[in-house]
Amino acid sequence: MRRALEYALVVVVAVVTALAVQAWLVKPYRIPSASMLDTLRPGDRVLVNHAVYRLQDPERGDIVVFRYPEDPDMVFIKRIVGVPGDVLELRDGRLYVNGRELEEPYVHRTGGHPDPTVAEAAVDGSTLHDPWSLAEPYRVPGGTYFVMGDNRTDSDDSREWGTVPREAIVGEGFATYWPLSRLRAL
């Protein structure tokens, strides 16, 4: 009987520890779409650090998991391209931040060339653009982040629905662990 209680206690401690690690430190996520190609592929499994942004602010270039602003029950994963105060603009299919072209070696390539980054289309039924569409230069508001997928031609991102509030960011993706052939740090 004593041995059974010891085993039960070990199992309970293991389960509680695993749940605590997932809640506060590291949690796995599965990539559902092609919006982050070639960095992340559909079906990849990613580890996300939930603690890092309790200690520091997100930075441009970080791959982040966040609650989707239009439905907080959904989570998305994208790359931060603009931090609070940055001015973003598009020129000839390239992204400029504060007047300088952003080096983006991670952007999906077609035929050996980076796919162009384009502004979101005008609001349905009008010629008007949302301010964050990047049809015009856009300043990222305080306390928010501008995110885009690496696959710029197939990404539902800030160009369509605006910036992500700081408090909606869940954590930073830092490694893929599955499939094993794609095991690597991000």
N, C-alpha and C positions, 0 to 999 in steps of 0.2 A: 504493500500500500504506500509506504514511504517513497519508494522509487517512482511510482506513478505520479505522486504529488510533485516530486522534483522535476519530472519530465513536463508535466503540465505547467509548472512555474517557468521553466525554460522557454516553452512555447509562448506563453503569455508575454514574457519579457521581450522575446524576439519580435512578436507582432507589434507591441507597443513601441519598441525602438524603431522598427521599419516605418510605422505610421508617423512617428515624430520626425524622422529624417525627411520623409516626403512632404510633410506639412511645413517644416521650417528651414530645411537645408537644400536638398536636391530632390527633384521629381522628374520622372521620365515623361516624355511626350512623343506622340507619333505624328509624323508629317503627313497631312492629308492631301496636299495639292502640289502643283508644279510651280507655285509662285516664288519659291526660293532657289530654283534651279540656277546654276549647277552646284551651289553650295550644299543644298539639302534637296533630296529627292523624295517623291511620294513613297511612303512606307518606311523611310528612315526613322530610327528611334533616337531621340535627342535627350541629353541630360540638361536640366535647367537648374541653375543656382538660385534659390529663393532668398538667400541671405545677403548677397552681395550689395543690393541696392538699399539695404538698411544701413550700410556703412559708407556708401558713396553714391553719387549721382550717375545715371546712365550717361554714356558718351557716344558721340558720333562714331558709327562703325559697329557698335554692339548689336548682336542678334538678340532680340528680346521677345519673350512671350508676354502677351498683355490681354486684358479683357477687351473685347471688341466694343468700341464706343456705342455702336447702334444696338447691341445685344450683349450686355455684360455676362450672360451665361455662357457665351462662346469665347474661346481663346484663339488668338492668332499668333503667328510667329513671323517677324519681319526684321529688317535691319534699320537702325536709326541713321537717318541721313541729315537731320536737322535738330539742333538742341535749342532751348529757349534763347530768343534774341537773334538767331541766325536769319539771314535773308537768303532765300532760295530762289533761283531762277534757272530757266532752261534756255540754252543757246545751241542751235544746230544738233539737237538730240543729246546734249551733254548737260549734266547737272552742275551748277555753279553755286557755291556757298560763300557768302560775303565777298562776292566779286571774283573768286578764284575757282577754277575748275576742280571738282572733287575727283581725286584719284580713286577709281572704282574697279580694281582688277577682278572683283567678284561678280560683276554684271554678266549675265548670260550672254554667250556669244553665238552668232549665227554666221556661218561661212568664215570664221576666223575673226570677225569684227564684233565689238560690243553692240548689243541691241540698243537702239536709240531710246532715250527717255523722253516721253511726250506728255503734254498736258492732258488732263482729263477733258472730255468733250463738254460742250456747253450744257447747261441745265435744260432738260427736256422741254421742248415747246418754246424755246427762246434762244437768243444769242448771248445770254448772260452766262458767266462762269462763276462757280463758287470761288471765293477768294483763295482757297487752298489748292485749286486745280493746277497751279503753276502756269496758267495762261499768261499771267503777269507776275513780276517779282512778289514774293510773299515772305513776310516776317513771322517766324514761329513765335507764338505768344508765350509769355512766361508760364512756367509750370507745365508745359506740354512738349511733346516730341513729335517730329515728322518722320514717319516710317514708310519704307518702300520694300517691295520684294526685289530680290536680285534678278528675277525674270521679269523685267520691266514691261514687256508686252503682254504678260499674263498674270497680273497681280492686282488684287483688290486692296488698295492701300490708301494712305493719307491724301493722295491726289483726288480720291473719290469722296471720302467721308471725313476728312479733316485730321487734326492732330490727336495724339493720344495723351490724356492727362497723366501726370507722374504717378498718381495713386492707382491707375489702372495697370501699371507695369508689374507683372508677376515675378519676373526674374530674367536672368541672362542665360541663353543657350551657350554651353561651353564645350560639349563633345557629342559626337555620334557614337553609339555603341552597338547598333544593329542596322543592317546586316554586318556581320563581322568583317566583311571585305571593305566596309566603309568606316571602320573604327578609326577615329581621329579627333584631335582637338579642333575647335572652330576658331 
